[in-house]
């Protein structure tokens, strides 16, 4: 595998890990109703199907904190230190 192909494969894998596809599981089902709730901590989208199944997606808010120490004594910032990204939630 060339370095270009390896890079493309890694990019594709990274995109896949940040997305969910459930096409096969719901293909051909008829939708009865769609329910969206954004009440306090319960943020959810529910799709009810006519065969008494439902696809429920709960939206869980998170915060990503990225800290860096930069030296701005010149026109360009010089990165002095970074810390690991902190993900809350």
C-alpha positions, 0 to 999 in steps of 0.5 A, a space after each residue: 500500500 502506498 503512503 497516499 493510499 494509506 493516508 486515504 484509508 486512514 481519512 476514510 476510517 476517521 470519517 466512519 468513526 465519527 458517523 453512524 449509518 443504519 440504512 440496512 436496518 431501516 430500509 423499506 420500513 414505513 414511518 408512522 411518526 417522528 418525535 423530537 424533544 429538546 427538554 433539559 437533558 433529554 435531547 432525542 429524535 425518535 422515528 416510529 415505524 408502522 411495524 412497532 419498531 423505533 429508531 431513537 437517537 439521543 443527542 448528548 452534548 459534550 465540550 472539547 477543551 484544547 489548551 495551548 501556551 503561546 509566545 506572542 512576543 513576536 508577530 507570529 505565535 510560537 507554540 510553547 506547550 500543548 495539553 491533551 484534549 479534554 472531552 467532557 460529558 
